[in-house]
Amino acid sequence: MDRSSHSRVSEFVLLGLTDSPELQIFFSVVFSIFYFMTTFGNCLILLTILSTSHLHSPMYFLLSNLSLIDLCLSSFATPKMIMDFFAQRKTISFEGCISQIFLLHLFTGTEIVLLISMSFDRYIAICKPLHYSTIMSQKVCIGLVVTSWTVGFLHTISQLAFTLYLPFCGPNVIDSFFCDLPLVIQLACVDIYAPGIFMISTSGVIALVSFLLLLTSYIIVLVTVRDHSSTGSSKALSTCTAHFIVVLMFSGPCIFIYMWPFTNFLVDKILSVFYTIFTPFLNPLTYTLRNKEVKISVKKLSYQYFNFGKIIPQYPVQ
């Protein structure tokens, strides 16, 4: 069935975050800084892990994939949003809008499954250390990553299953800075309330179940560390708390937005910023750059590239 025969809308108008010129200038500067730091941080982590042989372990393999996903998640809409701050009329083509929806659900679906895989890796490392190398083999790690991308792909395909062929005859105004499924399908010229709310709310249910699984894994790890090592419990608590905050910032907005898809709250736009801009920025800081081995490797890599020909200081790994 040809989509063009059912749609007269060739583009959508994005209202953005605000219509205040002053705030648009402020947001353009702030989000440009965030995007640059996110891109630089995730690229640095990828380069460090790939070029450092002793970081070729299951945990860092999963972390490098998290950086790759965050790099993609921060890039699917943020550059256009920054450019739109300087545009009088913010538009996006129908194809571009559908692409944003596809990429958003692909990357968020993949990331949430990868976060569960990472929590499983930490659970095995802490609760079953003698069996860690056997359980978390290279084959298993590759399988976890492939599963994450497969689930993300199947999820986004299921979300777009009937959206592509919905008739969009107007209006074409989206009250956000990017295209998202709950906002777009409301513009269809047919009544899709019942199937639409069922389909979209599944994203919220997936985010909620994933969040509960991650919370459970953190609790198990904390209890295990407390029972076996009183000195390590405070460090584990600090690490798990930092991880939990980032997971909450990622899952919380998804749960709120997709569990109640057709209720347009003003806070929805603010929450969208968290999982598209802030979470990709915080993940490298929380999961990777707080790690001693990674920090040491980053320093060595910095000396190698920026102090070529000089003696590279030796940092002991603790």
VMD Tcl script that draws the C-alpha trace (Angstrom):
set ca {
  {0.00 0.00 0.00}
  {1.48 3.33 -0.99}
  {1.79 5.75 1.91}
  {1.71 8.80 -0.35}
  {-1.87 8.04 -1.35}
  {-2.93 8.38 2.27}
  {-0.95 11.42 3.38}
  {-1.12 15.04 2.34}
  {1.34 16.18 4.99}
  {4.89 16.42 3.67}
  {6.43 18.06 6.74}
  {5.81 18.75 10.41}
  {6.33 21.98 12.36}
  {8.24 21.67 15.64}
  {7.41 24.21 18.34}
  {10.66 23.50 20.19}
  {11.32 24.05 23.87}
  {10.38 27.73 24.04}
  {9.37 30.67 21.87}
  {11.39 33.18 23.90}
  {14.37 34.52 21.83}
  {16.45 35.02 24.97}
  {15.86 31.49 26.21}
  {16.52 30.07 22.76}
  {19.98 31.70 22.72}
  {20.65 30.45 26.26}
  {19.52 26.89 25.45}
  {21.53 26.84 22.22}
  {24.73 27.62 24.14}
  {24.00 25.20 26.99}
  {22.97 22.28 24.79}
  {25.88 22.89 22.40}
  {28.26 22.55 25.35}
  {26.49 19.42 26.57}
  {26.51 17.87 23.10}
  {30.20 18.61 22.54}
  {31.15 17.17 25.94}
  {28.93 14.11 25.38}
  {30.46 13.44 21.96}
  {34.01 14.03 23.18}
  {33.54 11.92 26.33}
  {32.00 8.92 24.59}
  {34.52 9.02 21.73}
  {37.35 9.21 24.26}
  {36.00 6.18 26.12}
  {35.62 4.19 22.91}
  {39.14 5.07 21.77}
  {40.61 4.29 25.20}
  {38.95 0.89 25.55}
  {39.69 -0.15 21.97}
  {43.36 0.87 22.15}
  {44.13 -0.50 25.65}
  {44.65 -4.26 25.73}
  {44.05 -4.77 29.47}
  {40.62 -3.16 29.10}
  {39.48 -5.87 26.70}
  {37.34 -7.53 29.35}
  {33.57 -8.21 29.56}
  {32.81 -5.17 31.71}
  {34.64 -2.73 29.43}
  {33.27 -4.39 26.31}
  {29.76 -3.63 27.59}
  {30.80 -0.11 28.63}
  {32.19 0.62 25.17}
  {28.88 -0.42 23.64}
  {27.06 1.84 26.10}
  {29.24 4.74 24.94}
  {28.43 3.92 21.31}
  {24.69 3.92 22.03}
  {24.94 7.18 23.99}
  {26.83 8.74 21.10}
  {23.99 7.75 18.77}
  {21.23 8.71 21.22}
  {22.66 12.19 21.73}
  {22.97 12.74 17.97}
  {19.58 11.68 16.57}
  {17.85 14.96 17.52}
  {20.19 17.30 19.44}
  {22.10 18.81 16.47}
  {18.84 19.66 14.69}
  {17.39 21.10 17.89}
  {20.44 23.37 18.29}
  {20.15 24.56 14.67}
  {16.40 25.10 15.08}
  {17.06 27.62 17.86}
  {18.27 29.97 15.10}
  {15.48 29.15 12.62}
  {12.36 31.26 12.23}
  {10.30 28.25 11.22}
  {11.25 24.88 12.63}
  {10.20 22.10 10.27}
  {11.07 18.49 9.63}
  {10.08 16.33 6.67}
  {7.72 13.39 7.08}
  {10.59 10.99 6.36}
  {12.86 12.83 8.80}
  {10.17 12.66 11.48}
  {9.69 8.92 11.03}
  {13.48 8.46 11.10}
  {13.69 10.26 14.45}
  {10.99 8.00 15.91}
  {12.78 4.92 14.57}
  {16.18 5.97 15.95}
  {14.81 7.12 19.30}
  {13.13 3.79 20.08}
  {16.03 1.81 18.61}
  {18.63 3.47 20.83}
  {16.52 3.72 24.00}
  {15.34 0.12 23.65}
  {18.90 -1.07 23.07}
  {20.29 0.96 25.95}
  {17.81 -0.25 28.52}
  {18.54 -3.91 27.66}
  {22.29 -3.19 27.71}
  {21.98 -1.61 31.17}
  {20.32 -4.82 32.36}
  {23.20 -6.80 30.81}
  {25.70 -4.60 32.63}
  {23.91 -5.10 35.94}
  {24.02 -8.87 35.29}
  {27.78 -8.60 34.67}
  {28.29 -6.77 37.99}
  {26.06 -9.28 39.79}
  {28.17 -12.20 38.53}
  {31.43 -10.39 39.33}
  {30.39 -9.66 42.94}
  {28.11 -12.57 43.83}
  {29.82 -15.38 41.86}
  {33.44 -14.21 41.42}
  {34.90 -17.74 41.04}
  {32.64 -18.46 38.08}
  {32.89 -15.01 36.47}
  {35.32 -15.90 33.68}
  {33.31 -18.99 32.81}
  {29.88 -17.33 32.82}
  {30.91 -14.03 31.22}
  {32.79 -15.50 28.28}
  {33.43 -13.58 25.06}
  {30.60 -15.49 23.40}
  {28.17 -14.51 26.16}
  {29.21 -10.84 26.02}
  {28.74 -10.69 22.26}
  {25.40 -12.44 22.70}
  {24.27 -9.85 25.26}
  {25.17 -6.97 22.95}
  {23.54 -8.59 19.93}
  {20.44 -9.28 22.03}
  {20.33 -5.64 23.14}
  {20.40 -4.35 19.55}
  {17.93 -7.02 18.41}
  {15.44 -6.14 21.14}
  {15.86 -2.44 20.35}
  {15.25 -3.07 16.66}
  {12.19 -5.27 17.23}
  {10.82 -2.72 19.68}
  {11.10 0.21 17.30}
  {9.66 -1.82 14.41}
  {6.67 -2.77 16.57}
  {6.14 0.90 17.46}
  {6.12 1.91 13.79}
  {4.09 -1.09 12.60}
  {1.00 0.88 11.56}
  {2.25 4.45 11.96}
  {3.86 4.63 8.51}
  {0.55 4.13 6.75}
  {-1.67 6.33 8.91}
  {-3.31 9.19 6.96}
  {-1.86 12.57 8.02}
  {-3.95 15.32 6.48}
  {-3.38 18.01 9.10}
  {-2.73 19.62 11.50}
  {1.01 19.12 11.41}
  {2.27 20.96 14.51}
  {4.29 18.98 17.11}
  {4.73 20.57 20.52}
  {8.28 19.35 21.10}
  {11.83 19.70 19.76}
  {11.79 16.28 18.05}
  {9.30 13.74 16.73}
  {8.04 11.18 19.17}
  {5.35 8.59 18.64}
  {2.70 9.82 21.13}
  {2.81 13.32 19.62}
  {2.86 12.24 15.97}
  {0.07 9.66 15.87}
  {-2.31 12.14 17.53}
  {-2.10 14.09 14.26}
  {-3.51 11.21 12.20}
  {-6.85 11.79 10.46}
  {-8.38 8.64 11.91}
  {-9.32 7.64 15.45}
  {-6.39 5.62 16.78}
  {-6.92 6.23 20.52}
  {-7.49 2.62 21.61}
  {-4.80 0.85 19.53}
  {-2.46 3.83 19.91}
  {-2.58 3.96 23.69}
  {-2.12 0.18 23.92}
  {0.88 0.18 21.58}
  {2.64 3.19 23.09}
  {2.02 2.22 26.72}
  {4.00 -0.98 26.09}
  {7.11 1.22 25.98}
  {6.26 2.53 29.42}
  {5.67 -0.99 30.72}
  {9.02 -2.16 29.30}
  {10.79 0.81 30.92}
  {9.05 0.12 34.25}
  {9.88 -3.60 34.26}
  {13.49 -2.88 33.27}
  {13.80 -0.27 36.01}
  {12.51 -2.74 38.62}
  {14.97 -5.40 37.39}
  {17.86 -2.93 37.66}
  {16.74 -1.81 41.11}
  {16.56 -5.43 42.27}
  {20.06 -6.16 40.96}
  {21.49 -3.14 42.80}
  {19.85 -4.24 46.04}
  {21.23 -7.78 45.68}
  {24.73 -6.44 44.99}
  {24.60 -4.10 48.00}
  {23.38 -6.86 50.32}
  {26.07 -9.24 49.06}
  {28.86 -6.68 49.49}
  {27.62 -5.75 52.97}
  {27.61 -9.38 54.08}
  {31.09 -10.13 52.75}
  {33.00 -6.88 53.19}
  {32.20 -4.03 55.55}
  {34.97 -1.87 54.04}
  {33.66 -2.30 50.50}
  {30.02 -1.60 51.33}
  {30.39 2.20 51.37}
  {32.15 2.20 48.00}
  {29.53 -0.15 46.54}
  {26.78 2.06 47.96}
  {28.34 5.14 46.34}
  {28.71 3.37 42.98}
  {25.22 1.84 43.02}
  {23.68 5.16 44.08}
  {25.34 6.98 41.18}
  {24.22 4.25 38.75}
  {20.70 4.29 40.18}
  {20.38 8.07 39.73}
  {21.37 7.85 36.06}
  {19.05 4.88 35.47}
  {16.24 6.81 37.16}
  {16.90 9.84 34.94}
  {16.75 7.56 31.89}
  {13.85 5.26 32.82}
  {11.74 7.72 34.83}
  {10.87 10.05 31.92}
  {10.21 7.07 29.64}
  {7.83 5.56 32.19}
  {6.01 8.86 32.74}
  {5.71 9.83 29.06}
  {4.76 6.44 27.61}
  {2.51 5.13 30.38}
  {0.22 8.15 29.78}
  {0.90 8.79 26.07}
  {-1.98 11.08 25.12}
  {-1.83 13.46 28.08}
  {0.24 16.44 26.92}
  {1.84 17.75 30.10}
  {4.22 20.70 29.89}
  {6.73 18.66 31.88}
  {6.91 16.09 29.05}
  {9.26 18.33 27.04}
  {11.50 18.80 30.07}
  {11.57 15.06 30.74}
  {12.47 14.41 27.09}
  {15.63 16.45 27.60}
  {16.76 14.09 30.36}
  {16.92 10.86 28.35}
  {18.02 12.43 25.05}
  {20.65 14.92 26.31}
  {21.50 14.59 30.00}
  {21.68 10.78 30.28}
  {24.14 10.34 27.35}
  {26.23 13.07 29.01}
  {26.14 11.51 32.51}
  {26.68 7.87 31.53}
  {30.40 8.29 30.67}
  {30.98 10.17 33.94}
  {29.04 7.69 36.05}
  {29.86 4.31 34.56}
  {33.32 4.77 33.08}
  {35.33 7.86 33.99}
  {34.94 7.16 37.74}
  {36.80 3.89 37.17}
  {40.49 3.98 38.14}
  {41.68 1.75 35.31}
  {39.91 3.87 32.72}
  {41.20 7.14 34.20}
  {44.75 5.82 34.14}
  {44.35 4.60 30.55}
  {42.89 7.96 29.51}
  {45.89 9.75 31.01}
  {48.30 7.45 29.20}
  {46.43 7.96 25.95}
  {46.50 11.74 26.45}
  {50.26 11.73 26.94}
  {50.66 9.49 23.91}
  {48.73 11.82 21.60}
  {49.48 15.25 23.06}
  {53.05 14.71 24.31}
  {54.45 12.72 21.42}
  {58.12 12.01 21.84}
  {58.15 12.68 25.57}
  {58.44 10.08 28.29}
  {55.03 8.70 29.22}
  {54.63 8.54 33.01}
  {53.76 5.13 34.41}
  {50.55 5.09 36.46}
  {50.24 2.05 38.70}
  {46.91 0.27 38.43}
  {45.40 -0.14 41.86}
}
mol new
graphics top color blue
foreach p $ca { graphics top sphere $p radius 0.5 }
foreach p [lrange $ca 0 end-1] q [lrange $ca 1 end] { graphics top cylinder $p $q radius 0.2 }
display resetview
